[in-house]
Amino acid sequence: MLGTIQYPDFKKIGLEDKELFSTHLARFETYSDFNLLSLLSWNSGGYNSYTLLNDNLVLKMKDYLTDGFIYSIIGDSHVDESVTRLIKDVGQLSMVPEIVVNEIENKSPLNITEDRDSFDYILSTTDISKLEGSQFKPLRKNIHGFLDKYPDYEVRNLDLSQKIVRDSILKLTEDWCSSKNFDDKKCAEEVEIINNFINYSENFNCILMGLYVNNKFVAFTFNEVVTPEVAMGHFGLADNSYSHSSYFIEYETSKYLYSKGITTLNHEQDTGLQGLRTTKMTYSPIKFLKKYSIS
């Protein structure tokens, strides 16, 4: 057995669960929803929990779009029995990885729906670094647009032990929230999520990049190395008054990852936001990690 917590009991997720998550997820592709650092960061109120059901990992997560809760599962042990029991108890499973759906032998009693809004975008840092081919024409245009307008720039690795760096990140996050016209509650939640990442990141293998224009901090990316060749792109945020800066920091981050032998970047999902989907498609994903809703 993978651990002592067994369904229907749930345990709130903590750093002490790092080995369990690592052990259970090692044989699966890097689905963003099951990433421990992500679960610790996107955990306003501390509600995110997990349990084990037939040696499958089951998550109970806060839904940031509805303020309710969503349940998901990953694993390949007694999947039919596990999914059926969960559906009976909670009604619906969300963001279920394709590997789980493929393991279900009797699909006929279930309503299984592809959830495009939750697909993880898998990018090639090799391809982005080279920017070759017509598929990268929009990205090349954004890169050149940034360079033409802001020749005095610098990309730095961010050291979160420095207070000035942490303060700059939080200030940029607050300004970004204001530019999106978020209310006070939503803005506080966004800042809390970034702060959570800052506080937990030292326990993980993270690569943090910052973009400066005329020595002003204008964009950042937070990435985690999850395998020697794969990174998880947790956060990317930019001051949109600096044209093309979000594209440029992602491009520079991809080049840096590639230089470290990290050839694949999970750029996570677009949650159905059309603008975010258009942006993510600019990086010409090599594939998607598909997810499904089951009821």
N, C-alpha and C positions, 0 to 999 in steps of 0.2 A: 504493500500500500504506500502511496506517496506521502501521506501525512495523517495526522490524527483528527482533523476536522472533517466530518462526514455530513452529507446532506441528510436531513433538512437544516442542520445547524450551519450558520455562516460565521466567518471570522473577518473582522475588519482588517484590511490590507495594511501591512507595515513592512519596514525594511527587513525585519526578521524573516520574511517570507521569500527573500531573494533566491535562496538555494532551491526551494520548492518550485518556484516559477521557472527558474533556469532548467532544472531537471525535467520538468514536465514538458516545456516548450521546445526543448533542444531538437526534437525530431520533426518539428513542423516549421513551415515557413513563418516569417516574422510578421504576423498579423499585428497591426498597431494597437488594437483594442485590448490585447492581452499582455502588452508590454508593461512591466512593473513600474518603471519610472513614469510612464504616462499615467498609469492608474493612481500613483501617488501625487502627481501634479494636478491632474483634473479631478480633484477630490474635495471640492468646497463643502464644508460641513463634515468631512470625514466619513461619508456614508459608504464608499466603495468597499465591497466585501467579496469573499470567495468561499467556496466549499469544494469538496470532492464527492463525486457521484460515480460509482463504478470505475474509479481511477481516472475519470474525466474531470477537467478543471471547469468549474461553473462560476461565472461572475454575476454579481449584482452591482450595477453601476448607476450613478446618478445620470439622468438624461438632461443635458444642458439646454436642450431645445424645448422641453416640456416641463421641467422640474419634477418629473416623476422618476420611476426607476425602470431599467431595462435589464434583461437577463440574457446571458449568452453562454455558450459551451464550446470547449475544444477538447478533442481526444478521439480515440478510436476503439474504445473498449465498451462492449455491450451498448452500442449507440442507440439502437432502436428502443431498448428498454429505458435508457436514460432520457432520451428526448421525449418519449411518451409520458414519463412521469413528470417531467418538468412542465410540459404543456398542460397536463391535468392540474398542476398546482398553481402555475403562474399565468397561464393563458397563451403567452406568446414568447418566443425566443427571437432575439434580434442580433444582427451582425454575426451570424453563424458562419464560420469559415467553410469554404467549399469542401475541404477535406472531411468535415463532419457530414455534410449532406451526401457526399459520395459513399459514405460508410452506411447510410441508412438502407436497409434491405427492403423494407415494406414502406414505400412512400405513399401508397394510395390513401390512407386515412388522413394524411397531413396536407395542409396548404403551405406549399413551399414557394416563396416568391423571391426572385432575384432583387437585391437591394443595391442598385447602382450608386445611390448617394453615399454608401458606406465602403465602396471599393477602395482599397489602398492602391495608390499610384506608385509603380515601381520604375525608378529612373536608372539610367546608365550614366554614371559619372564619367565613364570613358567617352561616351558619345557627346555629352554636354561640354566636356572639356575641349573637344575638337570642333564642335559646332559645324560639322560637315553635312551637306545634303539640304535639299529644299525644305525638309520638315523643320529645320531649325532657322528658317528665314525670319519668322517673327521674333525669335529670341535674339538672333544676331542684330536685328534692328533695334531692340531695346538696349542691348549691350553698347552698341555704337552710339545710341542716343545719350546714354549716360556719360560715356567717355568724352563725347563732343562738348557736353554741357559742363562737366565737372572734372577737368583734368587734374585738379589738385585733390586727389583722394588717397586714402590709405586703408588697407584691410589688415586688421590685427586679430590675433588670438586673444580672447578675453580671459582675464584672470579674475575669477569671482571672489578671490580673497581680498581684492582691493575694493574698499568702500565706494570710491568714486565710480568704479565700473558698475557695481550693483545699483547705486543710485541713478546712474545714467540709464540703465536698462529699465528701471521702474518708472522713471520720468518719461521716457519715450513711450512706454506702455500706456501711461495715463494720457499723454498727448494724443496717442493713436485712438484711444477710446473716445476722447473728446471730438476728434475729427469724424468719428463714426456716429456721433450724437447718441452715444449710449447713456442711459440714465445712471444715477449714482450707484444703484445696486449692481447693475451689469458691469460697470467700470470696476467696482470694488472686487467683484468676482474674477474678472480678468487679471487684475493685479495680484490677487491671491494665488491664482494658478501659476503665474510667472514666478512669484515669490516661492511657491512650493518647489518648483523646479530648481531654482537657485539653491534652496536649502538642501535638497536631496541629491543634487547632481554630483557632489564630491564623492558619493558612494558608488558612482557608475563611471564608465569610461566615456567621457563626453568631450566633444569638440565644439567649442563656442567661438563664433566669429563675429567681429564687429566691423562696420563700415563707417569711416570718418570722411567728411568733406570739409576742407579748410579747418581741420582739427575739431569739427563738430560731429558728435555721435548721431548718425542718421538711420542705422539699420543693424539688425543682428539676426543670426541663426543659431539655434541650439540643436545639436545633433548628438546622438549616442551611438557608439560603436557596439553593435550587438553580436556580431561575429567578425572574424578577421576581414571579411570582404563585404559586409553589409552594415549600413548605418540606418538609424531611425531618425527621420527629420521631425523632431518634436515641435519646434516653433520657428517661425520666421516673421519678422515684423519690421516695417520701415516707415519713416516719415515720408508720406506720399507727396509732400510739397517738393521733395527732391525727385524729379522725374526719373523713372526707370530704376530707382535705387533698389526696389525689392527684387527685380530680376537680376541686377548686377551682384548683389550679395549672394543670391542663390548660385549664380554662375561661379563666383569666386570660391564659394564653399565647395561646390562640386569639384573644381580643380584641385583644391586642397585635399579633399577626401581621396581623389584619384591618385594624387602624389603619395599617399600613405597606403596604397594598395587596396583601398575600399572602392570597389567597382560598382556597387549597387546601393541605391538610396531609396528607402521607403518614405515617400512624400505624403503618406497618410491620405485621408479621404477629403472629399469636398463638401460633405453633409448636405448636398443638394443645392448649394449656393451657386448660381449660374456664373457670377463673376469669378468665384474661386475655381470653378471647373474650367473656365476659359484660361485662367492663369496657369493652372496645373498642366493642362494639355499643351501649353507652350513649350514645356520641357520634353515633349515627345516620349511619353512613357513606353517602356518596352513590353510591359504587361500590367495586368491588374491582379491583385489578390481579391477574388470575388467573395462576397458574403451574401447571406440570405436571411429572410424572415421566415419563421416557421410557426404555424398555429394549427 
